[in-house]
């Protein structure tokens, strides 16, 4: 049995209870813009999850929690490419984490995937009795009622956060006169405060920590409520104008002429008008894959190592975006393009586009 719809018309809690009370086995997929989250059930019980968002993947989640380092994640991902073994098993075998750490991270990550869905105003969902291979998953056990309760609480909390931090393009700063020595700060709070001293926006901090939108905003909000930090400025970002023309036919024409970047912009406009248009989602995936392959063949080979042609201090005068700055911060003259792509919380196409731009600006080269 399958079920499809939109979260605008069917409440998430109601949908999850439908699966649980019906003791259903299968996968429940949620799609919104570029994001696809999946929850897997067996006899009505949640047993695993999957997301195409890098920050929701096991390695980046453990990185955010401080359980592993980027160097350890890099090594584990390289082993995974060679062996096709489950990443969690590799991390345990290498002695980077315990089996208990992996199990807890899988549960916490699945919880975060579901909690984020409670913050979606709309999104397409589809339940199917098929859709997963149990051998590819590490099963977990979860209390759905507790998850629903926490999800509803987070939605209320998110409204409070957004009243103070209406956008991630905000710069926060330490409040004048605050004595950090008397505060009981967690390691994560210390990282956040350090990044604030660098005048990074919330978006930049999320990238730097490999964290999620809610978790980073929540921790910053705790510091705000304690009077530790304050809002310094909001940096505006331009929003693209919509073209009301015949978008579908134009997008197909652009794909046929291999003008993939322009085609993606058109398909994204279609998704703005029709958020659960699966055809547009598929076309974006095809176009992005084609662009990545072009980069690897021509200007950004996966095995090449990027290095700076200018002092890193010169980057401060280049007016780089937070994404460009993040990619630049991962260029160390040792890691190849493939490694940087694997370790980044950005999507593959975004990383390659940044590298291509840095090469054309004469800031980096590859060897």
GIKABEL-V877743 format. One record per residue. N is the residue number from 0. SS is DSSP state (a for helix, b for strand, c for the rest). PHI is phi in degrees with one decimal (999 if undefined). NEAR is the number of other C-alpha atoms within 10 Angstrom. Layout:
n=N ss=SS phi=PHI near=NEAR
n=N ss=SS phi=PHI near=NEAR
This chain:
n=0 ss=c phi=999 near=9
n=1 ss=c phi=-122.0 near=11
n=2 ss=b phi=-147.9 near=11
n=3 ss=b phi=-131.7 near=14
n=4 ss=b phi=173.0 near=14
n=5 ss=b phi=-128.3 near=18
n=6 ss=c phi=-65.7 near=18
n=7 ss=c phi=-68.4 near=12
n=8 ss=c phi=-107.8 near=9
n=9 ss=c phi=-135.0 near=13
n=10 ss=c phi=-63.5 near=12
n=11 ss=a phi=-60.7 near=21
n=12 ss=a phi=-60.3 near=16
n=13 ss=a phi=-63.9 near=11
n=14 ss=a phi=-65.0 near=15
n=15 ss=a phi=-63.7 near=19
n=16 ss=a phi=-69.1 near=15
n=17 ss=a phi=-60.7 near=13
n=18 ss=a phi=-68.7 near=21
n=19 ss=a phi=-70.0 near=19
n=20 ss=a phi=-65.7 near=11
n=21 ss=c phi=-84.0 near=11
n=22 ss=c phi=48.6 near=13
n=23 ss=c phi=-87.9 near=19
n=24 ss=c phi=-116.4 near=23
n=25 ss=b phi=158.7 near=22
n=26 ss=b phi=-122.3 near=23
n=27 ss=b phi=-117.4 near=24
n=28 ss=b phi=-103.3 near=20
n=29 ss=b phi=-124.5 near=24
n=30 ss=b phi=-128.3 near=21
n=31 ss=b phi=-149.1 near=21
n=32 ss=c phi=51.7 near=20
n=33 ss=c phi=-91.3 near=12
n=34 ss=b phi=-97.3 near=12
n=35 ss=b phi=-132.9 near=17
n=36 ss=b phi=-114.1 near=21
n=37 ss=b phi=-128.6 near=23
n=38 ss=b phi=-119.4 near=21
n=39 ss=b phi=-110.0 near=28
n=40 ss=b phi=-123.6 near=22
n=41 ss=b phi=-137.1 near=18
n=42 ss=c phi=53.3 near=14
n=43 ss=c phi=85.0 near=19
n=44 ss=b phi=-100.3 near=19
n=45 ss=b phi=-71.5 near=24
n=46 ss=b phi=-118.1 near=21
n=47 ss=b phi=-173.3 near=23
n=48 ss=b phi=-151.8 near=27
n=49 ss=b phi=-152.0 near=19
n=50 ss=b phi=-147.0 near=19
n=51 ss=c phi=-88.2 near=13
n=52 ss=c phi=-80.9 near=17
n=53 ss=a phi=-54.0 near=20
n=54 ss=a phi=-68.0 near=25
n=55 ss=a phi=-96.4 near=24
n=56 ss=c phi=-86.6 near=20
n=57 ss=a phi=-54.4 near=20
n=58 ss=a phi=-60.4 near=28
n=59 ss=a phi=-69.1 near=26
n=60 ss=a phi=-66.2 near=23
n=61 ss=a phi=-65.9 near=25
n=62 ss=a phi=-64.4 near=19
n=63 ss=a phi=-62.3 near=21
n=64 ss=c phi=-78.2 near=15
n=65 ss=c phi=77.8 near=13
n=66 ss=c phi=-81.6 near=17
n=67 ss=c phi=-136.6 near=17
n=68 ss=c phi=-102.6 near=14
n=69 ss=a phi=-62.9 near=15
n=70 ss=a phi=-63.0 near=11
n=71 ss=a phi=-65.9 near=17
n=72 ss=a phi=-63.1 near=22
n=73 ss=a phi=-57.8 near=18
n=74 ss=a phi=-62.9 near=14
n=75 ss=a phi=-65.3 near=23
n=76 ss=a phi=-67.6 near=21
n=77 ss=a phi=-65.5 near=14
n=78 ss=a phi=-64.8 near=16
n=79 ss=a phi=-63.0 near=17
n=80 ss=a phi=-62.2 near=10
n=81 ss=a phi=-80.8 near=8
n=82 ss=a phi=-108.3 near=10
n=83 ss=c phi=60.7 near=11
n=84 ss=c phi=-83.9 near=14
n=85 ss=c phi=-57.7 near=15
n=86 ss=a phi=-60.2 near=19
n=87 ss=a phi=-59.2 near=22
n=88 ss=a phi=-65.7 near=17
n=89 ss=a phi=-63.9 near=20
n=90 ss=a phi=-60.7 near=24
n=91 ss=a phi=-71.3 near=16
n=92 ss=a phi=-60.6 near=13
n=93 ss=c phi=-79.8 near=12
n=94 ss=c phi=78.4 near=11
n=95 ss=c phi=-76.9 near=17
n=96 ss=c phi=-143.6 near=18
n=97 ss=c phi=-91.6 near=16
n=98 ss=a phi=-61.7 near=15
n=99 ss=a phi=-64.7 near=10
n=100 ss=a phi=-60.3 near=16
n=101 ss=a phi=-64.6 near=21
n=102 ss=a phi=-61.4 near=16
n=103 ss=a phi=-67.5 near=14
n=104 ss=a phi=-65.7 near=20
n=105 ss=a phi=-63.7 near=25
n=106 ss=a phi=-66.4 near=20
n=107 ss=a phi=-63.2 near=16
n=108 ss=a phi=-65.5 near=22
n=109 ss=a phi=-63.1 near=28
n=110 ss=a phi=-58.7 near=22
n=111 ss=a phi=-65.1 near=19
n=112 ss=a phi=-58.9 near=22
n=113 ss=a phi=-71.9 near=22
n=114 ss=a phi=-58.7 near=21
n=115 ss=a phi=-61.9 near=18
n=116 ss=a phi=-64.0 near=20
n=117 ss=a phi=-66.5 near=22
n=118 ss=c phi=-90.6 near=18
n=119 ss=c phi=-75.9 near=13
n=120 ss=c phi=-77.6 near=10
n=121 ss=c phi=-152.7 near=19
n=122 ss=c phi=163.7 near=19
n=123 ss=b phi=-84.4 near=19
n=124 ss=b phi=-127.1 near=22
n=125 ss=b phi=-150.3 near=15
n=126 ss=b phi=-104.7 near=23
n=127 ss=b phi=-135.0 near=17
n=128 ss=c phi=-74.5 near=16
n=129 ss=c phi=-115.6 near=13
n=130 ss=c phi=107.9 near=14
n=131 ss=c phi=-153.7 near=16
n=132 ss=c phi=-110.3 near=9
n=133 ss=a phi=-58.4 near=12
n=134 ss=a phi=-67.7 near=7
n=135 ss=a phi=-87.1 near=9
n=136 ss=c phi=-113.5 near=14
n=137 ss=c phi=-103.0 near=15
n=138 ss=c phi=-62.2 near=17
n=139 ss=c phi=-135.4 near=15
n=140 ss=c phi=-118.6 near=11
n=141 ss=c phi=-139.4 near=15
n=142 ss=c phi=-95.6 near=10
n=143 ss=a phi=-63.7 near=17
n=144 ss=a phi=-60.8 near=13
n=145 ss=a phi=-66.7 near=10
n=146 ss=a phi=-65.9 near=17
n=147 ss=a phi=-62.2 near=20
n=148 ss=a phi=-59.7 near=12
n=149 ss=a phi=-68.1 near=16
n=150 ss=a phi=-61.5 near=22
n=151 ss=a phi=-65.8 near=16
n=152 ss=a phi=-62.1 near=13
n=153 ss=a phi=-65.6 near=18
n=154 ss=a phi=-61.0 near=18
n=155 ss=a phi=-64.4 near=13
n=156 ss=a phi=-64.7 near=15
n=157 ss=a phi=-62.7 near=18
n=158 ss=a phi=-61.9 near=13
n=159 ss=a phi=-64.7 near=14
n=160 ss=a phi=-63.3 near=19
n=161 ss=a phi=-69.2 near=13
n=162 ss=a phi=-67.5 near=9
n=163 ss=a phi=-98.6 near=12
n=164 ss=c phi=-113.4 near=20
n=165 ss=c phi=-67.1 near=12
n=166 ss=c phi=-150.0 near=16
n=167 ss=c phi=-82.9 near=18
n=168 ss=c phi=-88.9 near=18
n=169 ss=b phi=-111.5 near=19
n=170 ss=b phi=-109.3 near=22
n=171 ss=b phi=-107.5 near=23
n=172 ss=b phi=-145.6 near=20
n=173 ss=b phi=-67.2 near=20
n=174 ss=c phi=-69.5 near=14
n=175 ss=c phi=-61.2 near=10
n=176 ss=c phi=91.1 near=7
n=177 ss=c phi=-75.0 near=12
n=178 ss=c phi=-100.5 near=10
n=179 ss=a phi=-67.4 near=12
n=180 ss=a phi=-65.8 near=7
n=181 ss=a phi=-92.4 near=7
n=182 ss=c phi=-93.0 near=10
n=183 ss=c phi=-92.3 near=8
n=184 ss=c phi=-91.3 near=13
n=185 ss=c phi=-79.1 near=9
n=186 ss=a phi=-55.7 near=10
n=187 ss=a phi=-67.2 near=16
n=188 ss=a phi=-62.4 near=16
n=189 ss=a phi=-65.4 near=12
n=190 ss=a phi=-63.0 near=14
n=191 ss=a phi=-61.1 near=21
n=192 ss=a phi=-66.2 near=20
n=193 ss=a phi=-63.3 near=14
n=194 ss=a phi=-65.9 near=19
n=195 ss=a phi=-66.4 near=19
n=196 ss=a phi=-66.7 near=12
n=197 ss=c phi=-88.5 near=11
n=198 ss=c phi=60.3 near=17
n=199 ss=c phi=-83.4 near=20
n=200 ss=b phi=-74.2 near=20
n=201 ss=a phi=-60.9 near=24
n=202 ss=a phi=-58.2 near=20
n=203 ss=a phi=-66.1 near=22
n=204 ss=a phi=-66.0 near=24
n=205 ss=a phi=-58.1 near=22
n=206 ss=a phi=-64.0 near=20
n=207 ss=a phi=-60.9 near=22
n=208 ss=a phi=-92.1 near=21
n=209 ss=c phi=57.8 near=24
n=210 ss=c phi=-98.1 near=23
n=211 ss=c phi=-102.0 near=23
n=212 ss=a phi=-55.4 near=16
n=213 ss=a phi=-67.8 near=19
n=214 ss=a phi=-60.8 near=14
n=215 ss=a phi=-69.8 near=21
n=216 ss=a phi=-60.6 near=22
n=217 ss=a phi=-62.9 near=17
n=218 ss=a phi=-66.0 near=13
n=219 ss=a phi=-64.9 near=22
n=220 ss=a phi=-65.6 near=22
n=221 ss=a phi=-62.4 near=14
n=222 ss=a phi=-66.5 near=18
n=223 ss=a phi=-65.4 near=19
n=224 ss=a phi=-66.6 near=10
n=225 ss=c phi=-82.4 near=9
n=226 ss=c phi=78.9 near=13
n=227 ss=c phi=-82.9 near=20
n=228 ss=b phi=-126.1 near=20
n=229 ss=b phi=-143.2 near=18
n=230 ss=b phi=-78.6 near=14
n=231 ss=b phi=-99.3 near=13
n=232 ss=b phi=-161.4 near=13
n=233 ss=b phi=-116.6 near=15
n=234 ss=c phi=-97.1 near=11
n=235 ss=c phi=-78.8 near=10
n=236 ss=c phi=-122.9 near=7
n=237 ss=c phi=-66.6 near=5
n=238 ss=c phi=-105.6 near=6
n=239 ss=c phi=-68.7 near=8
n=240 ss=c phi=-77.4 near=7
n=241 ss=c phi=-91.0 near=13
n=242 ss=c phi=-106.8 near=10
n=243 ss=c phi=-81.5 near=9
n=244 ss=c phi=-72.6 near=9
n=245 ss=c phi=-75.2 near=10
n=246 ss=a phi=-66.5 near=17
n=247 ss=a phi=-64.2 near=16
n=248 ss=a phi=-63.9 near=11
n=249 ss=a phi=-66.4 near=14
n=250 ss=a phi=-63.2 near=24
n=251 ss=a phi=-61.7 near=16
n=252 ss=a phi=-61.2 near=13
n=253 ss=a phi=-67.1 near=17
n=254 ss=a phi=-63.8 near=19
n=255 ss=a phi=-64.6 near=10
n=256 ss=c phi=-92.8 near=10
n=257 ss=c phi=62.8 near=14
n=258 ss=c phi=-94.8 near=14
n=259 ss=a phi=-66.2 near=22
n=260 ss=a phi=-63.2 near=15
n=261 ss=a phi=-66.6 near=14
n=262 ss=a phi=-63.6 near=25
n=263 ss=a phi=-59.8 near=22
n=264 ss=a phi=-59.3 near=16
n=265 ss=a phi=-67.3 near=25
n=266 ss=a phi=-65.8 near=25
n=267 ss=a phi=-68.3 near=21
n=268 ss=a phi=-66.0 near=20
n=269 ss=a phi=-62.1 near=24
n=270 ss=a phi=-68.6 near=19
n=271 ss=a phi=-64.5 near=14
n=272 ss=a phi=-78.6 near=12
n=273 ss=c phi=-138.7 near=12
n=274 ss=c phi=-57.5 near=19
n=275 ss=c phi=-106.0 near=21
n=276 ss=c phi=-78.0 near=17
n=277 ss=a phi=-66.4 near=15
n=278 ss=a phi=-62.1 near=12
n=279 ss=a phi=-64.0 near=22
n=280 ss=a phi=-58.5 near=22
n=281 ss=a phi=-64.3 near=12
n=282 ss=a phi=-65.7 near=19
n=283 ss=a phi=-62.9 near=24
n=284 ss=a phi=-60.7 near=13
n=285 ss=a phi=-62.8 near=14
n=286 ss=a phi=-66.6 near=20
n=287 ss=a phi=-65.7 near=19
n=288 ss=a phi=-62.7 near=15
n=289 ss=a phi=-64.9 near=15
n=290 ss=a phi=-65.2 near=19
n=291 ss=a phi=-60.9 near=18
n=292 ss=a phi=-63.2 near=15
n=293 ss=a phi=-63.1 near=13
n=294 ss=a phi=-61.4 near=18
n=295 ss=a phi=-64.0 near=16
n=296 ss=a phi=-75.3 near=11
n=297 ss=c phi=-104.1 near=9
n=298 ss=c phi=-103.3 near=15
n=299 ss=c phi=-128.5 near=23
n=300 ss=c phi=-60.0 near=19
n=301 ss=c phi=-62.1 near=17
n=302 ss=c phi=-87.7 near=14
n=303 ss=c phi=-77.9 near=17
n=304 ss=b phi=-106.2 near=20
n=305 ss=b phi=-76.9 near=25
n=306 ss=b phi=-146.8 near=19
n=307 ss=b phi=-81.1 near=17
n=308 ss=c phi=-97.9 near=12
n=309 ss=c phi=-130.1 near=11
n=310 ss=c phi=-59.2 near=8
n=311 ss=a phi=-59.7 near=12
n=312 ss=a phi=-63.9 near=8
n=313 ss=a phi=-70.7 near=9
n=314 ss=a phi=-65.6 near=13
n=315 ss=a phi=-62.1 near=9
n=316 ss=a phi=-98.3 near=7
n=317 ss=c phi=-97.9 near=11
n=318 ss=c phi=54.6 near=9
n=319 ss=c phi=-76.2 near=14
n=320 ss=c phi=-71.5 near=10
n=321 ss=a phi=-65.2 near=18
n=322 ss=a phi=-69.9 near=17
n=323 ss=a phi=-63.8 near=17
n=324 ss=a phi=-63.6 near=17
n=325 ss=a phi=-66.3 near=20
n=326 ss=a phi=-60.8 near=22
n=327 ss=a phi=-59.8 near=22
n=328 ss=a phi=-69.7 near=11
n=329 ss=c phi=-96.6 near=16
n=330 ss=c phi=-87.3 near=19
n=331 ss=c phi=-125.5 near=13
n=332 ss=c phi=78.0 near=14
n=333 ss=c phi=-121.1 near=12
n=334 ss=c phi=-76.9 near=18
n=335 ss=b phi=-83.3 near=19
n=336 ss=a phi=-58.0 near=21
n=337 ss=a phi=-57.8 near=19
n=338 ss=a phi=-66.0 near=20
n=339 ss=a phi=-64.0 near=22
n=340 ss=a phi=-63.2 near=20
n=341 ss=a phi=-64.4 near=18
n=342 ss=a phi=-87.7 near=19
n=343 ss=c phi=-84.4 near=21
n=344 ss=c phi=-77.8 near=24
n=345 ss=c phi=-85.3 near=19
n=346 ss=c phi=-76.9 near=13
n=347 ss=a phi=-53.7 near=17
n=348 ss=a phi=-63.7 near=17
n=349 ss=a phi=-66.0 near=17
n=350 ss=a phi=-66.0 near=22
n=351 ss=a phi=-65.7 near=24
n=352 ss=a phi=-63.3 near=16
n=353 ss=a phi=-64.1 near=19
n=354 ss=a phi=-61.2 near=25
n=355 ss=a phi=-61.2 near=16
n=356 ss=a phi=-65.3 near=14
n=357 ss=a phi=-64.3 near=19
n=358 ss=a phi=-65.3 near=19
n=359 ss=a phi=-66.5 near=12
n=360 ss=c phi=-79.5 near=11
n=361 ss=c phi=76.2 near=11
n=362 ss=c phi=-90.4 near=19
n=363 ss=b phi=-135.7 near=19
n=364 ss=b phi=-140.1 near=19
n=365 ss=b phi=-125.5 near=18
n=366 ss=c phi=-132.5 near=10
